[in-house]
Amino acid sequence: MPETDDDAATAASETPADDTAQATPLLRPAEGVPPLSVSVDEIARAADQLAAGTGPFAVDAERASGFRYSNRAYLIQIRRSGAGTVLIDPVNHGNSPIDVLRPVAEVLATDEWILHAADQDLPCLAEVGMRPPALYDTELAGRLAGFERVNLAAMVQRLLGLGLAKGHGAADWSKRPLPDAWLNYAALDVEVLIALREAIADVLAEQSKSDWAAEEFEYLRNADAVPTRRDRWRRTSGIHKVRNRHTLAAVRELWTVRDQIARRRDIAPGRILPDSAIIAAAVADPRTAEDLTKLPIFGGHKQRKSAHVWLAALESARANPDPPESAEPQNGPPPAVRWAKRKPEAAARLDAARAQLAELSAQVHVPTENLVSPELVRRLCWDWKDSADVGGAIEDFLRAGGARQWQRALAVPVLTQALSASAEPQTPPAGEQT
């Protein structure tokens, strides 16, 4: 069949960007780097400036992951047509940052927010009283459009022909004063978001995915934070090498003490004590400061001063009459690699479901994890009970699990086919008895 104009437009929007294509470097904001609004009066003036603009707000926030324990925002960047960009310092306002930032929050509540990877910034913005009345996530839009690379720089180059220099996203944004180069980088991050939103929205419209995106953005805007894993200490790097329950107890105690210190001092836990040092101490189980300080990391001046703290944690672990099990209690299906032996019929369902979803993903150019939550699919296949109405049962299960209407419309038919096929008796090879 000959390619139509619509087909050509869709194909062009799905073609991976040429990484070698020439991009115009974007080095400084068009109006220059705006001043940093720090004081109550400066923040109020920033709110007035934004209120004088029109249309949606481009919003971004900088945190200090890897440096601080908290996930708070240390800089907030906002841009609006007709108003330009404002940079707001949300810290150093005592116990009432929400009160100080309320004028900005009230203006932001009047129109849509545009963010890139909104799930990263929405929680820290909510902490200071800022919540969007409507949302557009350019990164998520890129995923729905089938783009292989959805980081901000890649999408800006592909859709706007502009080159964003690598910046300071992983820097310690709790640092004060903030260097001018960092503020320039921060302002550039929102400089392009309004134009990027328009460009990616056009791509989604060409692909007839605008409604899908609208459902995703609204779901994301109202989503609760993902519950914290109960046994967070089990994420200690290198813990897979530990099998002894008493050694696990030592890991848990050392991790817990470190976490308490990190929280109190608002320092990233790894800067208090690396995971490798926790594992080493738990395995060696030293009884004296001399033995402890012979271990890597603990021989440094800072750790020698804290030797009594870590020794006390180890002693507490030895005294614990109920050390943890080697495996965390399951809250849901076990890892899929174990299904074939424990529940082969569920393994067959999962294999069939994954194959069908992969085929669907290729057809609609949306990653399988965006078509439907992989965890939801695993739970469906593990917990599945035969039903007279397979499609209806799957529809109900996905809806209860939070799948959006567009996801269910696409996934229910293929999952119905997968689960129905996996339940059919297999024809034995010739010569074997049934």
SVG drawing of the C-alpha trace seen along z (x, -y; Angstrom):
<svg xmlns="http://www.w3.org/2000/svg" viewBox="-18 -43 63 86">
<polyline fill="none" stroke="black" stroke-width="0.4" points="0.0,0.0 1.5,-3.5 2.5,-5.7 -0.1,-8.4 0.8,-12.0 -0.3,-11.0 1.9,-7.9 4.9,-10.0 4.3,-12.5 4.1,-9.7 7.1,-7.9 9.1,-11.1 8.1,-11.7 9.2,-8.2 12.6,-8.3 15.4,-8.4 17.2,-11.7 20.6,-12.0 23.0,-12.5 25.5,-14.0 23.0,-16.7 24.2,-20.2 22.5,-21.9 22.7,-25.6 24.4,-25.9 22.2,-27.5 24.7,-29.0 22.8,-31.8 19.1,-32.7 17.7,-35.2 17.1,-37.8 20.3,-36.9 20.4,-35.2 17.7,-36.6 18.6,-37.6 18.1,-35.1 15.0,-35.9 15.9,-35.2 14.2,-37.6 10.5,-37.8 10.1,-41.0 12.1,-39.6 10.0,-36.4 6.8,-38.6 8.1,-40.6 8.9,-37.4 5.2,-36.3 4.0,-39.6 6.3,-39.3 4.9,-35.8 1.3,-37.0 1.9,-39.6 2.6,-36.9 0.2,-34.6 -0.1,-30.9 1.5,-27.9 4.5,-27.9 7.7,-26.1 8.9,-24.7 12.0,-23.0 13.7,-22.4 17.2,-21.5 17.9,-19.2 21.1,-18.0 20.8,-14.3 24.0,-12.6 24.9,-15.4 21.9,-15.8 19.6,-13.4 16.4,-15.3 15.0,-15.5 14.0,-19.2 14.3,-21.8 17.2,-24.1 16.3,-26.2 13.1,-26.7 13.1,-27.9 9.9,-29.2 9.3,-30.8 6.2,-32.2 5.5,-33.9 5.4,-37.6 7.1,-37.4 10.4,-35.8 12.3,-33.6 12.5,-33.8 14.9,-31.9 13.7,-31.4 15.7,-30.4 13.3,-28.3 15.7,-27.8 16.7,-29.8 13.2,-30.8 13.1,-29.1 10.1,-27.0 7.7,-28.8 9.0,-28.4 5.4,-27.7 4.2,-31.1 7.1,-32.9 6.5,-31.1 2.7,-31.3 2.5,-34.3 4.4,-32.2 2.3,-29.1 -0.9,-31.1 0.2,-32.3 1.3,-28.8 -2.1,-27.5 -3.7,-29.5 -2.4,-27.6 -0.7,-24.5 2.8,-23.5 5.3,-22.1 8.0,-19.9 10.5,-17.4 10.4,-14.2 7.7,-15.6 7.8,-12.7 11.3,-13.9 10.2,-17.4 6.6,-17.3 7.3,-15.9 9.8,-18.5 7.6,-21.3 4.6,-20.0 6.7,-20.2 6.7,-24.0 3.0,-24.2 3.3,-24.3 0.9,-22.0 -0.1,-22.1 -3.7,-22.5 -2.8,-20.9 0.4,-19.2 2.4,-18.5 5.4,-16.3 7.7,-16.6 9.8,-13.5 6.7,-11.3 5.4,-12.8 8.6,-11.7 8.2,-8.2 4.6,-8.0 5.9,-9.3 8.3,-6.4 11.5,-8.4 14.4,-6.3 16.2,-9.1 14.0,-11.3 16.5,-13.3 16.0,-17.0 19.1,-17.7 18.3,-15.0 14.7,-16.1 15.6,-19.8 18.1,-18.9 15.7,-16.7 12.7,-18.9 14.1,-22.4 17.5,-22.1 19.2,-23.6 22.2,-22.2 22.1,-22.3 25.5,-22.0 26.1,-19.4 25.5,-21.2 25.4,-21.0 22.4,-18.8 24.3,-16.5 25.9,-19.4 25.4,-20.2 22.6,-22.7 22.6,-23.3 25.8,-25.2 25.6,-28.9 26.2,-31.2 25.2,-29.5 27.9,-30.0 26.8,-32.2 27.5,-29.2 25.0,-27.1 22.3,-29.8 22.9,-30.1 22.4,-26.3 19.3,-26.4 17.7,-29.2 18.4,-27.4 16.5,-24.3 13.2,-26.3 14.1,-28.5 13.1,-25.8 10.3,-24.0 7.4,-26.0 8.6,-25.6 9.4,-21.9 5.9,-21.3 4.4,-22.7 6.8,-20.7 6.2,-17.3 2.4,-18.0 2.4,-18.3 4.2,-14.9 1.6,-13.3 -1.2,-14.9 0.3,-13.4 0.4,-10.0 -3.2,-10.3 -1.8,-10.0 -2.8,-13.3 -5.6,-11.8 -3.3,-9.1 -0.9,-11.8 -3.7,-13.8 -4.7,-10.7 -1.1,-10.0 -0.4,-13.6 -3.6,-13.7 -2.8,-10.4 0.8,-11.6 -0.6,-14.9 -2.8,-13.0 -0.6,-10.1 0.5,-9.4 4.2,-8.9 5.3,-5.3 5.4,-3.7 8.9,-3.3 10.1,0.2 9.8,1.5 13.2,3.0 15.3,0.2 18.5,1.5 18.3,4.5 19.2,2.2 22.7,1.8 25.1,2.3 26.9,5.7 24.3,7.3 23.8,10.0 27.1,11.5 25.7,11.9 23.8,15.0 24.3,15.4 21.4,14.1 23.6,12.7 25.7,10.9 22.5,9.5 21.6,8.2 24.9,6.3 24.2,4.8 20.8,3.7 22.1,2.1 25.0,0.3 22.6,-0.9 20.0,-2.1 22.6,-4.0 24.0,-5.6 20.5,-6.6 19.7,-8.2 22.9,-10.3 22.3,-11.2 18.8,-12.3 19.8,-14.4 22.6,-16.1 20.9,-16.2 23.8,-14.6 23.5,-11.8 24.1,-8.5 26.9,-7.4 28.9,-10.5 28.5,-9.3 29.7,-5.8 29.8,-4.0 27.9,-0.9 31.1,1.0 32.2,0.2 29.0,1.4 29.4,4.8 33.0,5.1 32.3,4.3 29.3,6.7 31.3,9.6 34.5,8.9 32.4,8.3 35.3,6.5 35.0,6.3 37.5,3.5 38.3,0.1 41.7,1.4 40.2,4.2 37.6,1.9 40.1,-0.7 42.1,1.9 39.2,2.2 39.1,0.1 37.4,-3.3 37.4,-3.0 41.1,-3.8 40.5,-7.5 40.4,-10.2 36.7,-10.8 35.8,-7.2 38.3,-6.6 36.5,-9.3 33.1,-7.5 34.5,-4.0 32.5,-3.7 29.2,-4.4 29.8,-1.6 31.0,0.8 27.9,0.1 25.8,0.9 27.7,4.2 27.2,5.1 23.5,4.4 23.3,6.7 25.1,9.5 22.6,9.1 19.6,9.3 17.8,12.6 15.8,12.4 18.1,11.7 16.4,11.1 15.7,13.8 18.0,13.9 15.1,13.1 12.7,10.2 9.1,11.3 7.3,11.2 4.6,8.6 3.5,9.9 4.7,12.4 8.2,13.8 10.9,12.9 9.8,14.2 12.9,16.4 11.5,18.7 8.1,19.1 8.9,22.1 9.5,24.3 7.0,22.9 4.1,22.1 4.7,23.2 1.2,22.2 1.9,18.7 5.3,18.7 3.5,19.7 1.0,16.9 3.7,14.4 5.8,15.5 2.7,15.2 1.7,11.9 5.2,10.4 5.3,11.6 2.0,10.1 2.8,6.8 6.2,6.6 4.4,7.0 1.8,4.3 4.7,2.0 6.3,2.3 3.0,1.6 2.1,-1.6 5.7,-2.7 5.2,-3.0 7.6,-1.2 6.0,1.8 6.4,0.3 4.3,-2.6 1.6,-0.5 0.9,1.2 2.9,1.5 5.1,4.5 4.4,5.1 0.7,5.1 1.2,7.7 3.2,9.9 0.5,9.8 -2.2,10.5 -0.3,13.6 0.6,14.9 -2.9,14.4 -4.9,15.3 -8.0,17.5 -9.9,18.9 -12.9,16.9 -15.9,17.3 -15.3,13.7 -11.5,13.5 -11.5,10.0 -13.9,8.6 -11.8,10.1 -8.6,8.6 -10.3,5.2 -11.4,5.2 -8.0,6.2 -6.2,3.5 -8.6,0.8 -8.3,1.7 -4.5,1.6 -4.6,-2.0 -4.3,-1.3 -5.6,-4.2 -8.5,-3.9 -6.2,-4.1 -3.9,-1.5 -6.8,0.9 -8.2,0.4 -4.9,1.5 -3.7,4.1 -6.9,6.0 -7.4,7.6 -3.8,8.8 -3.7,10.0 -7.0,11.8 -5.4,13.6 -2.3,14.4 -4.0,15.7 -6.6,17.6 -3.9,19.2 -1.7,20.2 -4.7,21.9 -5.3,24.2 -4.2,27.8 -1.0,28.3 -1.0,31.0 1.5,33.7 4.2,34.7 3.2,37.6 3.7,40.9 3.1,39.7 0.0,40.5 -2.3,37.7"/>
</svg>
